[in-house]
Amino acid sequence: MPQDKLPYMQFYPADWTQDVQVLSFEAKGVWIDMLCQMWVAKERGVLRWTLPQLMTFLRIDDLDHAEKILTELRSVARIFLKNSSENTTTPPLSLVEEITIKNRRMIRDESRRQARYDSQKRYRDKTERRTEDRRKIIKRSSEDREKTGRNQKSEIRNQKSEKKYIKKRRIPIPKDFKISDRIKTLATENDWPDPVGQLDRFKDHHAKKGDLFVDWEAAFRTWLRNGKEFALLAKFKDGGPGRVKKLKDQMKGK
């Protein structure tokens, strides 16, 4: 976890009591302040100071006093004193150019914490990538279904429109229009006029009027049925309007 998001540190009273029991009260105060400085340092658990910075932190001017405090702190911390020619733990304090103080436990805990944070971050990133991939797949699938649905609807509309157009299309009587076997059978069964004798009259009538029909065979069947009705009406015309109406009703009932 980033340091700026962890403003507190764990404190173990039992460990503190055991670790600092050999320190004086002055050294204990210095050490707890150093621990706080280590916690907020750029490199957690490590302090790197020049000699003037150390003296300012301790608020003292006596080098011997400062060296005494550092000697006490060696029991709880790792202290490195560096001069221009060597890097050792025991040069005279007056020759020191840089002082490094480390807390091993804080460094170890920070390393573990950072490892856990990196592991969790990798897991979250992996989960987010999977989630994003699933979202893309779902979105792509939804778009494909929607596109397919639009295409299917468009095809259905086109088919319906084509059927509707075909259904409403009317044509003049074909020149090769002939009497089908079905019409001959229906004429025999229903006592319609002779289809062969009526065909020329049927063609001439509708050609003269310029009629258009979708199904000319159905129109010819209607012509034959009407021919039967007209023949009956003519036969019983002398019976008066009442008889003609009664005859029409009987024919409709049939």
C-alpha positions as CSV (number, residue, x, y, z in Angstrom):
1,M,0.0,0.0,0.0
2,P,1.3,3.5,-0.8
3,Q,2.8,5.2,2.2
4,D,0.5,8.2,1.9
5,K,-2.5,5.9,2.3
6,L,-1.3,4.3,5.5
7,P,-1.0,7.2,8.1
8,Y,-0.9,4.9,11.1
9,M,1.6,2.2,12.3
10,Q,1.1,-0.9,14.4
11,F,2.5,-0.6,17.9
12,Y,3.1,-3.7,20.1
13,P,3.4,-2.6,23.8
14,A,4.9,-6.0,24.9
15,D,7.6,-5.9,22.2
16,W,8.4,-2.3,23.0
17,T,8.8,-2.9,26.7
18,Q,11.1,-5.9,26.0
19,D,13.2,-4.1,23.4
20,V,13.8,-0.8,25.2
21,Q,14.2,-2.1,28.8
22,V,18.0,-1.5,28.6
23,L,17.5,2.1,27.3
24,S,17.5,5.2,29.4
25,F,14.4,7.4,29.4
26,E,16.2,9.9,27.2
27,A,17.1,7.2,24.7
28,K,13.6,5.8,24.7
29,G,12.2,9.2,23.9
30,V,14.7,9.6,21.0
31,W,13.9,6.1,19.7
32,I,10.1,6.6,19.6
33,D,10.6,9.9,17.7
34,M,12.9,8.2,15.3
35,L,10.3,5.4,14.7
36,C,7.7,8.1,13.8
37,Q,10.2,9.7,11.4
38,M,11.0,6.3,9.9
39,W,7.3,5.6,9.3
40,V,6.8,8.8,7.2
41,A,10.2,8.6,5.6
42,K,10.5,8.2,1.8
43,E,12.1,4.8,2.4
44,R,10.0,3.4,5.3
45,G,12.1,2.1,8.2
46,V,15.3,4.0,7.2
47,L,16.7,7.4,8.2
48,R,19.6,8.9,6.3
49,W,20.9,12.1,7.9
50,T,23.9,14.3,7.9
51,L,25.5,15.1,11.2
52,P,23.9,18.6,11.4
53,Q,20.5,17.0,10.7
54,L,21.0,14.5,13.5
55,M,22.1,17.2,15.9
56,T,19.0,19.3,15.0
57,F,16.8,16.3,15.6
58,L,18.3,15.6,19.0
59,R,18.2,19.3,19.9
60,I,21.7,19.1,21.4
61,D,25.1,20.6,20.5
62,D,27.4,18.2,22.4
63,L,28.9,15.5,20.1
64,D,29.8,13.3,23.1
65,H,26.2,13.4,24.3
66,A,24.9,12.5,20.8
67,E,27.4,9.7,20.5
68,K,26.3,8.3,23.9
69,I,22.6,8.2,22.7
70,L,23.6,6.5,19.5
71,T,25.6,3.9,21.4
72,E,22.5,3.1,23.5
73,L,20.3,2.9,20.3
74,R,22.6,0.2,18.8
75,S,20.8,-2.4,20.9
76,V,17.5,-1.7,19.1
77,A,18.6,-0.4,15.7
78,R,21.2,-0.8,13.0
79,I,23.3,2.3,12.8
80,F,25.9,3.1,10.1
81,L,28.3,6.0,10.3
82,K,29.9,7.0,7.1
83,N,32.9,9.3,6.5
84,S,34.7,10.3,3.4
85,S,37.2,7.4,3.4
86,E,35.4,4.5,5.0
87,N,32.0,3.0,5.8
88,T,32.0,1.6,9.3
89,T,29.9,1.6,12.5
90,T,32.5,3.1,14.8
91,P,34.2,6.2,13.3
92,P,34.5,9.3,15.5
93,L,31.2,11.2,15.3
94,S,33.1,14.4,14.4
95,L,34.3,12.7,11.1
96,V,30.9,11.4,10.1
97,E,29.3,12.7,6.9
98,E,26.2,10.5,6.8
99,I,24.3,8.6,9.4
100,T,22.0,5.7,8.5
101,I,19.6,4.3,11.1
102,K,17.4,1.3,10.2
103,N,14.7,-0.5,12.0
104,R,14.7,-4.2,10.8
105,R,11.2,-5.0,11.9
106,M,9.7,-2.0,10.1
107,I,11.7,-2.8,7.0
108,R,10.5,-6.4,7.1
109,D,6.9,-5.5,7.7
110,E,6.9,-2.9,4.9
111,S,8.4,-5.4,2.5
112,R,5.7,-7.9,3.3
113,R,3.0,-5.3,3.2
114,Q,4.2,-4.1,-0.2
115,A,4.3,-7.7,-1.5
116,R,0.7,-8.2,-0.4
117,Y,-0.4,-5.0,-1.9
118,D,1.3,-5.9,-5.3
119,S,-0.3,-9.3,-5.2
120,Q,-3.8,-7.8,-4.5
121,K,-3.3,-5.2,-7.2
122,R,-2.3,-7.9,-9.7
123,Y,-5.4,-9.9,-8.8
124,R,-7.7,-6.8,-9.1
125,D,-6.2,-5.8,-12.4
126,K,-6.6,-9.4,-13.6
127,T,-10.2,-9.4,-12.4
128,E,-10.9,-6.0,-14.0
129,R,-9.5,-7.2,-17.3
130,R,-11.6,-10.3,-17.2
131,T,-14.7,-8.3,-16.3
132,E,-14.0,-5.9,-19.1
133,D,-13.5,-8.7,-21.6
134,R,-16.8,-10.2,-20.5
135,R,-18.5,-6.9,-20.9
136,K,-17.0,-6.6,-24.4
137,I,-18.1,-10.1,-25.3
138,I,-21.6,-9.4,-23.9
139,K,-21.8,-6.1,-25.8
140,R,-20.6,-7.6,-29.0
141,S,-23.0,-10.5,-28.6
142,S,-25.9,-8.1,-27.9
143,E,-25.0,-6.0,-30.9
144,D,-24.8,-9.1,-33.1
145,R,-28.2,-10.3,-31.8
146,E,-29.7,-6.8,-32.4
147,K,-28.2,-6.6,-35.8
148,T,-29.4,-10.1,-36.7
149,G,-32.8,-9.2,-35.3
150,R,-33.0,-6.1,-37.4
151,N,-32.0,-8.0,-40.5
152,Q,-34.6,-10.7,-39.8
153,K,-37.2,-8.0,-39.2
154,S,-36.2,-6.3,-42.3
155,E,-36.4,-9.6,-44.3
156,I,-39.8,-10.3,-42.8
157,R,-41.1,-6.9,-43.7
158,N,-39.7,-7.3,-47.2
159,Q,-41.3,-10.7,-47.6
160,K,-44.6,-9.3,-46.3
161,S,-44.4,-6.3,-48.6
162,E,-43.6,-8.6,-51.5
163,K,-46.5,-10.9,-50.6
164,K,-48.7,-7.9,-50.2
165,Y,-47.6,-6.6,-53.5
166,I,-48.1,-9.9,-55.2
167,K,-51.5,-10.3,-53.6
168,K,-52.8,-7.0,-54.8
169,R,-51.4,-7.2,-58.3
170,R,-54.1,-7.6,-60.9
171,I,-53.6,-8.6,-64.5
172,P,-55.7,-8.7,-67.7
173,I,-57.1,-12.0,-68.8
174,P,-54.2,-14.2,-70.2
175,K,-54.4,-15.0,-73.9
176,D,-53.8,-18.7,-73.1
177,F,-56.5,-18.9,-70.5
178,K,-58.0,-22.4,-70.6
179,I,-60.7,-24.3,-68.8
180,S,-59.2,-26.5,-66.1
181,D,-60.3,-29.9,-65.1
182,R,-61.4,-28.6,-61.8
183,I,-63.8,-26.1,-63.3
184,K,-65.3,-28.9,-65.5
185,T,-65.8,-31.1,-62.5
186,L,-67.4,-28.2,-60.5
187,A,-69.7,-27.4,-63.4
188,T,-70.9,-30.9,-63.6
189,E,-71.4,-31.3,-59.9
190,N,-73.2,-27.9,-59.4
191,D,-75.2,-27.9,-62.7
192,W,-73.4,-24.8,-64.0
193,P,-73.7,-23.7,-67.6
194,D,-71.4,-25.5,-70.1
195,P,-67.8,-23.9,-69.5
196,V,-66.8,-24.5,-73.1
197,G,-69.8,-22.6,-74.4
198,Q,-69.3,-19.8,-71.8
199,L,-65.5,-19.3,-72.3
200,D,-65.7,-17.0,-75.3
201,R,-68.5,-14.9,-73.8
202,F,-66.4,-14.6,-70.6
203,K,-63.3,-13.5,-72.4
204,D,-65.1,-11.0,-74.7
205,H,-67.0,-9.5,-71.8
206,H,-64.0,-8.8,-69.6
207,A,-61.7,-7.8,-72.5
208,K,-64.3,-5.2,-73.6
209,K,-64.5,-3.7,-70.1
210,G,-60.7,-4.0,-69.5
211,D,-61.2,-5.9,-66.2
212,L,-58.2,-6.9,-64.1
213,F,-58.2,-9.9,-61.7
214,V,-55.8,-11.6,-59.5
215,D,-57.2,-15.0,-60.1
216,W,-59.0,-15.4,-63.5
217,E,-60.0,-19.0,-62.8
218,A,-61.9,-17.8,-59.7
219,A,-63.5,-15.1,-61.8
220,F,-64.6,-17.8,-64.4
221,R,-66.1,-19.9,-61.6
222,T,-68.1,-16.8,-60.4
223,W,-69.2,-16.2,-64.0
224,L,-70.5,-19.8,-64.2
225,R,-72.4,-19.6,-60.9
226,N,-73.9,-16.3,-61.9
227,G,-74.9,-17.8,-65.2
228,K,-76.9,-20.5,-63.4
229,E,-78.6,-17.9,-61.2
230,F,-79.5,-15.7,-64.1
231,A,-81.0,-18.7,-66.0
232,L,-83.2,-19.6,-63.0
233,L,-84.2,-16.0,-62.5
234,A,-85.2,-15.7,-66.2
235,K,-87.1,-18.9,-66.0
236,F,-89.2,-17.8,-63.1
237,K,-89.4,-14.1,-64.0
238,D,-93.1,-14.3,-64.8
239,G,-93.9,-15.3,-61.2
240,G,-93.5,-11.7,-60.0
241,P,-91.1,-10.0,-57.6
242,G,-92.1,-12.0,-54.6
243,R,-91.3,-15.3,-56.3
244,V,-88.0,-14.0,-57.6
245,K,-87.0,-12.9,-54.1
246,K,-88.0,-16.2,-52.6
247,L,-86.0,-18.0,-55.3
248,K,-82.9,-15.8,-54.5
249,D,-83.2,-16.7,-50.9
250,Q,-83.4,-20.3,-51.6
251,M,-80.4,-20.2,-53.9
252,K,-78.4,-18.4,-51.2
253,G,-79.4,-21.0,-48.7
254,K,-78.0,-23.7,-51.0
